C-alpha cells in the first residue's frame, strides 16, 4: 500500500510559490540551492497543506 502524500507549499528562496507532494513533513528542510549551499526552510503549521518559509542558508553543514 503506498504511503499517503501531503502538499508542501514554499515561501521565499528559489522555491517561492512551489507546491509539491511528499510523504513526510519534517520541522525543517534543507534544499540544495547549488554551489554547495542549501536553503533551509521551516514548517509553519501542523496540518496539510504544510507551509515552509525559507529561514536561511547552510554551507557544508548538517542541519538538525
LINLIN-V639569 format. One record per helix or strand of 3 or more residues. SS is the DSSP state (H for helix, E for strand). FROM is the first residue (numbers start at 1). LEN is the number of residues. Records with the same first field share a line. If there is no record, write none. Layout:
SS=FROM-LEN / FROM-LEN
This chain:
E=6-6 / 19-4 / 28-7 / 37-7 / 50-10
H=13-3
